[in-house]
């Protein structure tokens, strides 16, 4: 089976430096030197499509542009690329969400994937009018996905749940194909929802041993539900012709981190209710390690290298996914193969800036994975099936 790679649409802006935002960070206007216009995002999407990425993740939150509207527009400028649209249950009714997804499928030729984000921060949820606590939000997500799944199956749905109620709900046209559900979360209640409803469980980029534990945990829960789940990982990537060049780029990004910004972001993230965010913070400790002990010969910032070629520096100024694969094309391919041996089949990647980094990865790493028989360009697979 060919590995699946997705890229990222930076709907909060892009830059040659790390653009803040993400899970649990303060709400600010879209930043970066490249505004998230439909034209620029379409340029990234077309590059990802040509290079062999299957889909592109679009985030959700008050810190970025709306994912549904943005991807609907960008989809008209692409042909094959799928859109992994992040959305939060509870902001719209499950019947309307099921209908929106069905419409998106028909208008794009079946190019929708759904990344269900329950919402880990109560203060941000309240800004949208949602006053449930974290556990209740996950319970509502379970009810939401139950309704959506039954509607997509063509049924008439009645539900009098603890958080949601629908009566005589039905879709005039069901989606074909049914969108796959991507879902992440590190708390016990998140695992239960994933086991019952997810097609793909996503984890942020932790070291392999921690990822292996998560896979075992979710796989066991899913088996109890009589289901099987695929696994994916969300990472940034810095890949170059040589290891030295890649680490020099990581150091350049690190040098651009303002100490005041790091302190402000880390203070905000420390208040996060998300177990996944807590695990991200633990990887870097909230600050830049001091030289010389943290810097190996050649100046690479290994104080933040938490596993060979896995760098926690991004998480200093960005919420959510905070680690990057850093190294030569061969080294990055080796780390991907390492995660794959654990059970990871899908990789959701990004880099700064997203246009150029897509080419570095697509032209440097993917051919090496293809040579190992781990990856095939989607268009080649489609031609073979045809």
C-alpha positions in Angstrom: 0.0 0.0 0.0 1.3 3.4 -1.0 1.8 5.9 1.8 -0.5 9.0 1.7 0.9 12.5 2.0 -1.2 15.6 2.6 0.1 19.2 2.5 -1.3 22.3 4.4 -3.0 25.5 3.3 -1.9 28.4 5.5 -5.1 30.3 5.7 -3.6 32.5 8.4 -0.9 33.8 6.1 2.5 32.5 5.0 6.1 33.7 5.3 9.7 32.7 5.1 9.5 32.8 8.9 7.2 30.8 11.2 3.7 32.4 11.3 2.0 32.1 14.6 -1.5 30.8 15.3 -2.8 27.4 15.9 -4.4 25.6 18.7 -4.8 27.7 21.9 -3.0 30.8 20.7 -4.4 34.3 20.9 -6.7 35.5 18.2 -4.9 37.9 15.8 -5.3 39.0 12.3 -3.9 36.7 9.5 -0.1 37.3 9.6 3.0 36.7 7.5 4.4 38.3 4.4 2.0 36.5 2.1 -1.7 37.1 2.7 -3.9 34.0 2.4 -5.6 35.1 -0.8 -7.4 32.6 -3.0 -4.8 33.1 -5.6 -1.8 32.3 -3.3 -3.5 29.4 -1.7 -4.5 28.0 -5.1 -0.8 28.3 -6.1 0.1 26.1 -3.1 -2.7 23.7 -3.8 -1.7 23.3 -7.5 1.9 22.7 -6.5 0.8 20.0 -4.0 -1.4 18.4 -6.6 1.4 18.2 -9.2 4.0 16.9 -6.7 1.8 14.0 -5.6 0.1 15.1 -2.3 -3.3 13.5 -2.0 -4.9 16.3 0.0 -4.4 19.6 1.9 -5.4 20.3 5.4 -7.1 23.6 6.1 -7.2 24.6 9.8 -10.1 26.0 11.8 -10.3 28.7 14.4 -10.8 32.4 14.9 -7.1 32.9 14.0 -7.5 31.9 10.3 -9.9 32.1 7.4 -13.0 29.9 7.4 -12.1 26.4 6.1 -15.3 25.6 4.3 -15.5 28.8 2.3 -11.8 28.9 1.5 -11.5 25.3 0.2 -14.7 25.6 -1.8 -13.1 28.5 -3.7 -9.6 26.9 -4.0 -11.1 23.6 -5.2 -12.2 25.3 -8.4 -8.6 26.0 -9.3 -7.5 22.3 -8.8 -8.4 19.0 -10.4 -7.4 16.1 -8.2 -6.4 17.5 -4.8 -8.6 16.6 -1.9 -9.3 19.1 1.0 -9.0 18.0 4.6 -11.4 20.5 6.0 -11.2 21.1 9.7 -14.5 21.9 11.4 -15.9 21.9 14.9 -19.1 20.1 15.8 -21.5 22.3 17.7 -21.1 25.4 15.6 -23.6 24.1 13.1 -26.3 21.4 13.3 -25.3 17.9 12.3 -27.9 17.8 9.6 -26.6 21.0 8.0 -23.0 19.8 8.3 -24.0 16.5 6.6 -25.7 18.5 3.8 -22.7 20.8 3.4 -20.4 17.8 3.1 -22.7 16.2 0.6 -22.8 19.3 -1.5 -19.1 19.7 -1.4 -18.6 16.2 -2.6 -20.9 16.7 -5.6 -19.4 20.1 -6.6 -15.8 18.9 -6.4 -16.1 15.4 -7.7 -15.6 13.7 -4.3 -12.7 15.7 -3.0 -13.7 16.3 0.6 -12.1 14.8 3.7 -13.2 16.0 7.2 -10.9 16.7 10.1 -13.2 16.8 13.1 -11.9 19.2 15.8 -13.8 19.0 19.0 -12.3 22.2 20.4 -9.8 22.1 23.3 -10.1 25.6 24.6 -13.2 26.7 26.5 -12.4 30.4 26.1 -12.3 30.2 22.3 -15.4 28.0 22.2 -17.3 30.6 24.3 -16.5 33.2 21.8 -18.5 31.2 19.3 -21.4 30.8 21.8 -20.4 27.3 23.0 -20.4 27.1 26.8 -20.0 23.3 27.3 -16.9 22.0 29.1 -14.3 19.8 27.5 -15.8 16.4 28.3 -19.3 17.5 27.3 -17.9 18.8 24.0 -16.5 15.4 23.3 -19.8 13.7 24.2 -21.6 16.1 21.8 -19.0 15.3 19.1 -20.0 11.6 19.5 -23.7 12.4 19.1 -22.9 14.7 16.1 -21.0 12.1 14.2 -23.6 9.5 15.0 -26.2 11.7 13.2 -24.0 12.6 10.3 -23.0 9.0 9.7 -26.6 7.8 9.7 -27.6 10.6 7.4 -24.8 9.7 5.0 -26.0 6.1 5.0 -29.3 7.4 3.6 -31.4 6.9 6.8 -34.0 9.0 8.5 -32.6 10.0 11.8 -34.2 10.8 15.1 -32.0 11.5 18.1 -32.8 12.8 21.6 -29.3 13.0 22.9 -27.9 14.7 26.0 -26.6 17.6 23.8 -28.2 17.3 20.4 -31.7 16.6 19.2 -32.9 16.0 15.6 -36.3 14.8 14.4 -37.1 13.2 11.0 -33.7 14.3 9.6 -32.9 13.1 6.1 -30.7 14.1 3.2 -32.3 14.5 -0.3 -28.9 13.4 -1.8 -26.3 11.5 0.1 -22.6 12.1 -0.7 -20.8 9.7 -3.0 -18.2 8.8 -1.9 -18.9 9.3 1.8 -16.2 11.7 3.2 -13.6 10.0 5.5 -13.5 11.3 9.0 -10.1 12.3 10.5 -10.0 12.8 14.2 -7.4 13.5 16.9 -7.2 13.8 20.6 -5.1 12.5 23.5 -7.5 12.4 26.4 -9.4 9.3 27.3 -12.8 10.6 26.1 -11.2 11.6 22.8 -10.0 8.0 22.3 -13.5 6.7 22.9 -14.9 9.0 20.2 -12.2 8.1 17.8 -12.7 4.4 18.3 -16.4 4.7 17.4 -16.3 7.1 14.6 -12.9 7.9 13.0 -11.6 6.5 9.8 -8.2 8.0 10.4 -6.8 8.8 13.8 -4.3 11.7 13.7 -1.6 12.4 16.2 0.8 15.3 16.4 4.4 14.6 15.8 5.7 13.0 19.0 8.8 10.7 19.2 8.2 7.2 17.8 7.9 5.5 21.2 5.0 7.9 22.2 3.3 7.5 18.8 3.5 3.7 19.1 1.7 3.9 22.5 -1.0 6.0 21.0 -1.5 3.6 18.1 -1.8 0.6 20.5 -4.3 2.6 22.6 -6.6 3.6 19.8 -6.3 0.3 18.0 -7.4 -1.6 21.1 -10.3 0.7 21.7 -11.4 0.4 18.1 -11.2 -3.4 18.2 -13.6 -3.4 21.2 -16.0 -1.5 18.9 -15.5 -4.0 16.1 -13.8 -1.5 13.9 -10.4 -0.9 12.4 -8.7 2.5 12.0 -5.9 3.9 9.9 -3.3 6.2 11.5 -1.8 9.5 10.4 0.7 12.0 11.9 0.8 15.8 11.6 4.3 17.3 11.2 6.2 20.2 9.8 9.2 19.5 7.6 12.5 21.0 6.7 14.4 18.9 4.2 17.4 19.8 2.1 20.1 18.2 0.0 22.3 17.8 3.0 21.7 17.5 6.7 23.8 20.6 7.4 21.7 22.7 5.0 18.5 21.6 6.7 19.7 22.3 10.2 21.0 25.7 9.1 17.4 26.5 7.9 16.0 25.3 11.3 18.5 27.6 13.0 17.5 30.5 10.8 13.9 30.0 11.8 14.9 29.8 15.4 16.9 33.0 15.2 13.8 34.8 14.0 11.9 33.9 17.2 11.5 37.0 19.3 11.9 36.2 23.1 8.8 38.3 24.0 6.8 36.4 21.4 7.9 33.0 22.8 7.0 34.1 26.3 3.6 35.3 25.3 2.8 32.3 23.3 4.0 29.9 25.9 2.0 31.7 28.6 -1.1 31.3 26.6 -0.5 27.6 25.7 0.3 26.8 29.3 -3.4 27.5 30.1 -4.6 25.1 27.4 -7.0 22.4 28.4 -5.8 20.1 25.6 -3.9 17.0 26.6 -2.3 17.0 23.1 -1.0 20.6 23.6 0.3 19.6 27.1 2.3 16.8 25.4 3.7 19.3 22.8 4.8 21.7 25.5 6.6 19.0 27.4 8.8 18.3 24.3 10.5 21.7 24.3 10.0 22.9 27.9 8.9 26.4 26.8 12.2 27.9 25.9 15.3 27.8 23.8 18.1 25.8 25.4 21.3 27.8 25.9 24.5 27.1 24.0 27.0 25.5 24.1 25.5 22.4 25.7 22.5 22.4 23.4 24.3 23.1 20.2 26.4 20.4 18.4 29.3 21.1 16.1 28.1 23.0 13.0 25.6 25.1 14.9 22.5 22.9 14.7 19.9 23.4 17.4 19.9 19.9 18.9 18.8 21.0 22.3 15.4 20.9 20.6 16.1 17.7 18.7 14.0 15.3 20.7 14.6 12.2 18.5 16.9 11.9 15.5 15.7 14.5 12.9 12.6 15.4 15.0 12.8 19.1 16.1 10.5 20.7 18.7 11.4 24.3 17.8 8.2 25.2 15.9 6.1 24.7 19.1 7.9 27.7 20.7 5.8 30.2 18.7 2.9 28.1 17.4 0.1 26.2 19.0 -1.0 22.7 17.9 1.5 20.7 15.8 4.9 21.9 17.1 7.5 19.5 15.7 9.3 19.2 12.4 11.3 16.5 10.6 14.6 18.1 9.9 17.4 16.6 7.8 18.6 15.6 4.4 16.1 14.1 2.0 17.5 10.6 2.8 17.2 11.2 6.6 13.7 12.5 6.4 12.7 9.5 4.3 14.2 7.3 6.9 12.1 8.9 9.7 9.0 8.6 7.6 9.7 4.9 7.1 10.3 4.6 10.9 6.9 6.0 11.6 5.3 3.8 8.9 6.8 0.7 10.6 4.8 1.7 13.7 1.6 1.8 11.7 1.4 5.4 10.4 0.1 5.4 6.8 -0.8 9.1 6.3 1.4 12.1 6.8 0.0 15.7 7.0 2.9 18.0 6.4 3.7 21.7 6.2 6.7 24.0 6.1 7.7 27.7 5.8 7.0 29.0 3.3 4.5 26.4 2.2 5.0 26.9 -1.5 8.7 26.4 -1.5 8.8 23.7 1.1 6.3 21.6 -0.8 8.8 21.4 -3.7 11.7 20.6 -1.4 9.8 17.7 0.0 8.0 16.6 -3.2 11.2 16.7 -5.3 13.6 15.5 -2.6 11.9 13.0 -0.3 9.0 11.5 -2.3 11.3 10.0 -5.1 13.4 8.3 -2.4 10.2 6.8 -0.9 9.1 5.7 -4.3 12.4 4.0 -4.9 11.8 2.0 -1.7 8.3 1.0 -2.9 6.7 3.0 -0.1 5.0 5.6 -2.3 3.4 6.0 -5.7 2.3 9.3 -7.3 -1.5 9.3 -7.1 -1.9 10.1 -10.8 0.2 7.1 -11.7 -2.0 4.9 -9.5 -5.1 6.3 -11.2 -3.7 5.6 -14.7 -2.9 2.0 -13.6 -6.4 1.5 -12.3 -7.9 3.0 -15.5 
